[in-house]
């Protein structure tokens, strides 16, 4: 019985240590996933800001080019009329 008790005791110790390691690993993975989700939220906010900025800049450039085109057309019409 003495050897049997030692084997059962070692098996229980191994089982408890595996469960503890599994819980620790699971907790670490949970923390990593949480950090990744936070980073994803921050990145999506930055992407929204950047796309809005780019849209504004594109609007400015297109309005400027449209204004220049209108002025050039008027100049051409005036020169053609003379």
PyMOL commands that place a pseudoatom at each C-alpha (Angstrom):
pseudoatom trace, name=CA, resn=UNK, resi=1, chain=A, elem=C, hetatm=0, pos=[0.000, 0.000, 0.000]
pseudoatom trace, name=CA, resn=UNK, resi=2, chain=A, elem=C, hetatm=0, pos=[2.881, 2.339, 0.620]
pseudoatom trace, name=CA, resn=UNK, resi=3, chain=A, elem=C, hetatm=0, pos=[3.979, 2.354, -3.042]
pseudoatom trace, name=CA, resn=UNK, resi=4, chain=A, elem=C, hetatm=0, pos=[0.385, 2.699, -4.209]
pseudoatom trace, name=CA, resn=UNK, resi=5, chain=A, elem=C, hetatm=0, pos=[-0.125, 5.757, -1.978]
pseudoatom trace, name=CA, resn=UNK, resi=6, chain=A, elem=C, hetatm=0, pos=[3.035, 7.375, -3.360]
pseudoatom trace, name=CA, resn=UNK, resi=7, chain=A, elem=C, hetatm=0, pos=[1.922, 6.783, -6.945]
pseudoatom trace, name=CA, resn=UNK, resi=8, chain=A, elem=C, hetatm=0, pos=[-1.549, 8.204, -6.236]
pseudoatom trace, name=CA, resn=UNK, resi=9, chain=A, elem=C, hetatm=0, pos=[0.022, 11.170, -4.437]
pseudoatom trace, name=CA, resn=UNK, resi=10, chain=A, elem=C, hetatm=0, pos=[2.369, 11.881, -7.358]
pseudoatom trace, name=CA, resn=UNK, resi=11, chain=A, elem=C, hetatm=0, pos=[-0.507, 11.576, -9.801]
pseudoatom trace, name=CA, resn=UNK, resi=12, chain=A, elem=C, hetatm=0, pos=[-2.546, 14.055, -7.771]
pseudoatom trace, name=CA, resn=UNK, resi=13, chain=A, elem=C, hetatm=0, pos=[0.377, 16.469, -7.574]
pseudoatom trace, name=CA, resn=UNK, resi=14, chain=A, elem=C, hetatm=0, pos=[0.885, 16.215, -11.330]
pseudoatom trace, name=CA, resn=UNK, resi=15, chain=A, elem=C, hetatm=0, pos=[-2.823, 16.759, -11.941]
pseudoatom trace, name=CA, resn=UNK, resi=16, chain=A, elem=C, hetatm=0, pos=[-2.998, 19.777, -9.652]
pseudoatom trace, name=CA, resn=UNK, resi=17, chain=A, elem=C, hetatm=0, pos=[0.119, 21.324, -11.213]
pseudoatom trace, name=CA, resn=UNK, resi=18, chain=A, elem=C, hetatm=0, pos=[-1.267, 20.794, -14.727]
pseudoatom trace, name=CA, resn=UNK, resi=19, chain=A, elem=C, hetatm=0, pos=[-4.562, 22.416, -13.756]
pseudoatom trace, name=CA, resn=UNK, resi=20, chain=A, elem=C, hetatm=0, pos=[-2.690, 25.335, -12.188]
pseudoatom trace, name=CA, resn=UNK, resi=21, chain=A, elem=C, hetatm=0, pos=[-0.502, 25.757, -15.271]
pseudoatom trace, name=CA, resn=UNK, resi=22, chain=A, elem=C, hetatm=0, pos=[-3.572, 25.579, -17.503]
pseudoatom trace, name=CA, resn=UNK, resi=23, chain=A, elem=C, hetatm=0, pos=[-5.339, 28.258, -15.461]
pseudoatom trace, name=CA, resn=UNK, resi=24, chain=A, elem=C, hetatm=0, pos=[-2.252, 30.496, -15.550]
pseudoatom trace, name=CA, resn=UNK, resi=25, chain=A, elem=C, hetatm=0, pos=[-1.904, 30.075, -19.316]
pseudoatom trace, name=CA, resn=UNK, resi=26, chain=A, elem=C, hetatm=0, pos=[-5.599, 30.743, -19.843]
pseudoatom trace, name=CA, resn=UNK, resi=27, chain=A, elem=C, hetatm=0, pos=[-5.399, 33.915, -17.741]
pseudoatom trace, name=CA, resn=UNK, resi=28, chain=A, elem=C, hetatm=0, pos=[-2.364, 35.143, -19.680]
pseudoatom trace, name=CA, resn=UNK, resi=29, chain=A, elem=C, hetatm=0, pos=[-4.140, 34.492, -22.970]
pseudoatom trace, name=CA, resn=UNK, resi=30, chain=A, elem=C, hetatm=0, pos=[-7.190, 36.385, -21.716]
pseudoatom trace, name=CA, resn=UNK, resi=31, chain=A, elem=C, hetatm=0, pos=[-5.005, 39.364, -20.852]
pseudoatom trace, name=CA, resn=UNK, resi=32, chain=A, elem=C, hetatm=0, pos=[-3.325, 39.216, -24.261]
pseudoatom trace, name=CA, resn=UNK, resi=33, chain=A, elem=C, hetatm=0, pos=[-6.687, 39.116, -26.046]
pseudoatom trace, name=CA, resn=UNK, resi=34, chain=A, elem=C, hetatm=0, pos=[-7.917, 42.055, -23.971]
pseudoatom trace, name=CA, resn=UNK, resi=35, chain=A, elem=C, hetatm=0, pos=[-4.828, 44.089, -24.877]
pseudoatom trace, name=CA, resn=UNK, resi=36, chain=A, elem=C, hetatm=0, pos=[-5.283, 43.227, -28.546]
pseudoatom trace, name=CA, resn=UNK, resi=37, chain=A, elem=C, hetatm=0, pos=[-8.916, 44.334, -28.427]
pseudoatom trace, name=CA, resn=UNK, resi=38, chain=A, elem=C, hetatm=0, pos=[-7.937, 47.631, -26.825]
pseudoatom trace, name=CA, resn=UNK, resi=39, chain=A, elem=C, hetatm=0, pos=[-5.313, 48.157, -29.501]
pseudoatom trace, name=CA, resn=UNK, resi=40, chain=A, elem=C, hetatm=0, pos=[-7.868, 47.389, -32.180]
pseudoatom trace, name=CA, resn=UNK, resi=41, chain=A, elem=C, hetatm=0, pos=[-10.236, 50.030, -30.794]
pseudoatom trace, name=CA, resn=UNK, resi=42, chain=A, elem=C, hetatm=0, pos=[-7.446, 52.607, -30.720]
pseudoatom trace, name=CA, resn=UNK, resi=43, chain=A, elem=C, hetatm=0, pos=[-6.394, 51.727, -34.259]
pseudoatom trace, name=CA, resn=UNK, resi=44, chain=A, elem=C, hetatm=0, pos=[-9.941, 52.006, -35.571]
pseudoatom trace, name=CA, resn=UNK, resi=45, chain=A, elem=C, hetatm=0, pos=[-10.275, 55.452, -33.981]
pseudoatom trace, name=CA, resn=UNK, resi=46, chain=A, elem=C, hetatm=0, pos=[-6.996, 56.544, -35.566]
pseudoatom trace, name=CA, resn=UNK, resi=47, chain=A, elem=C, hetatm=0, pos=[-8.125, 55.181, -38.923]
pseudoatom trace, name=CA, resn=UNK, resi=48, chain=A, elem=C, hetatm=0, pos=[-11.361, 57.181, -38.712]
pseudoatom trace, name=CA, resn=UNK, resi=49, chain=A, elem=C, hetatm=0, pos=[-9.431, 60.347, -37.905]
pseudoatom trace, name=CA, resn=UNK, resi=50, chain=A, elem=C, hetatm=0, pos=[-6.990, 59.750, -40.744]
pseudoatom trace, name=CA, resn=UNK, resi=51, chain=A, elem=C, hetatm=0, pos=[-9.695, 59.003, -43.305]
pseudoatom trace, name=CA, resn=UNK, resi=52, chain=A, elem=C, hetatm=0, pos=[-11.630, 62.103, -42.296]
pseudoatom trace, name=CA, resn=UNK, resi=53, chain=A, elem=C, hetatm=0, pos=[-8.480, 64.196, -42.603]
pseudoatom trace, name=CA, resn=UNK, resi=54, chain=A, elem=C, hetatm=0, pos=[-7.724, 62.734, -46.032]
pseudoatom trace, name=CA, resn=UNK, resi=55, chain=A, elem=C, hetatm=0, pos=[-11.305, 63.349, -47.190]
pseudoatom trace, name=CA, resn=UNK, resi=56, chain=A, elem=C, hetatm=0, pos=[-11.051, 66.986, -46.114]
pseudoatom trace, name=CA, resn=UNK, resi=57, chain=A, elem=C, hetatm=0, pos=[-7.739, 67.416, -47.920]
pseudoatom trace, name=CA, resn=UNK, resi=58, chain=A, elem=C, hetatm=0, pos=[-9.110, 65.824, -51.085]
pseudoatom trace, name=CA, resn=UNK, resi=59, chain=A, elem=C, hetatm=0, pos=[-12.143, 68.127, -50.970]
pseudoatom trace, name=CA, resn=UNK, resi=60, chain=A, elem=C, hetatm=0, pos=[-9.862, 71.141, -50.613]
pseudoatom trace, name=CA, resn=UNK, resi=61, chain=A, elem=C, hetatm=0, pos=[-7.710, 70.069, -53.522]
pseudoatom trace, name=CA, resn=UNK, resi=62, chain=A, elem=C, hetatm=0, pos=[-10.657, 69.322, -55.785]
pseudoatom trace, name=CA, resn=UNK, resi=63, chain=A, elem=C, hetatm=0, pos=[-12.322, 72.620, -54.953]
pseudoatom trace, name=CA, resn=UNK, resi=64, chain=A, elem=C, hetatm=0, pos=[-9.071, 74.467, -55.702]
pseudoatom trace, name=CA, resn=UNK, resi=65, chain=A, elem=C, hetatm=0, pos=[-8.621, 72.694, -59.006]
pseudoatom trace, name=CA, resn=UNK, resi=66, chain=A, elem=C, hetatm=0, pos=[-12.253, 73.325, -59.898]
pseudoatom trace, name=CA, resn=UNK, resi=67, chain=A, elem=C, hetatm=0, pos=[-11.830, 77.018, -59.160]
pseudoatom trace, name=CA, resn=UNK, resi=68, chain=A, elem=C, hetatm=0, pos=[-8.651, 77.147, -61.247]
pseudoatom trace, name=CA, resn=UNK, resi=69, chain=A, elem=C, hetatm=0, pos=[-10.383, 75.360, -64.099]
pseudoatom trace, name=CA, resn=UNK, resi=70, chain=A, elem=C, hetatm=0, pos=[-13.286, 77.815, -64.024]
pseudoatom trace, name=CA, resn=UNK, resi=71, chain=A, elem=C, hetatm=0, pos=[-10.906, 80.779, -64.075]
pseudoatom trace, name=CA, resn=UNK, resi=72, chain=A, elem=C, hetatm=0, pos=[-8.931, 79.272, -66.957]
pseudoatom trace, name=CA, resn=UNK, resi=73, chain=A, elem=C, hetatm=0, pos=[-12.126, 78.649, -68.927]
pseudoatom trace, name=CA, resn=UNK, resi=74, chain=A, elem=C, hetatm=0, pos=[-13.215, 82.254, -68.420]
pseudoatom trace, name=CA, resn=UNK, resi=75, chain=A, elem=C, hetatm=0, pos=[-9.814, 83.489, -69.595]
pseudoatom trace, name=CA, resn=UNK, resi=76, chain=A, elem=C, hetatm=0, pos=[-9.988, 81.301, -72.700]
pseudoatom trace, name=CA, resn=UNK, resi=77, chain=A, elem=C, hetatm=0, pos=[-13.491, 82.550, -73.499]
pseudoatom trace, name=CA, resn=UNK, resi=78, chain=A, elem=C, hetatm=0, pos=[-12.362, 86.144, -73.160]
pseudoatom trace, name=CA, resn=UNK, resi=79, chain=A, elem=C, hetatm=0, pos=[-9.335, 85.570, -75.367]
pseudoatom trace, name=CA, resn=UNK, resi=80, chain=A, elem=C, hetatm=0, pos=[-11.468, 83.794, -77.989]
pseudoatom trace, name=CA, resn=UNK, resi=81, chain=A, elem=C, hetatm=0, pos=[-14.022, 86.621, -78.025]
pseudoatom trace, name=CA, resn=UNK, resi=82, chain=A, elem=C, hetatm=0, pos=[-11.393, 89.252, -78.858]
for i in range(1, 82): cmd.bond("trace and resi %d" % i, "trace and resi %d" % (i + 1))
show_as sticks, trace
zoom trace
